[in-house]
Amino acid sequence: MELPAPLAGTVPTTRPAVQLDNTPWFVRGVATEDVIRVQPHDDGALWAGETVQPSQNCIIRSSA
């Protein structure tokens, strides 16, 4: 399966997955450098799936 061009904030991998280079503020349950399975949609967008390789990183959110 060939994936479209890399998404902003991700690093391409050799499998149908991306490694997060930056964690979007609105996404919970993932951290920078996690590897996330992706599925290409008909319009070329990549849909995120499960975490296939968690990093040892942690995201701390502040409501300040």
Phi, psi and omega in degrees: 000126178262131181267152174295181179307150182301148176282152173299136178083014179227162175240127181295152175236178181274358179242174179287065182207164175229154174258129181290126177264340182205136181265121176300141184298333184270357182261130178248150176091003176227160180221164177306136179079002170294147174259124186244131176290139178233154178231121178294138177263165181304328182273005178096347179288151176259130177260131181283144176239219184280163174282123181261339176210101179288147174273180175265014182272158181225140177255126177250124181258142178238141179258024181288000000 
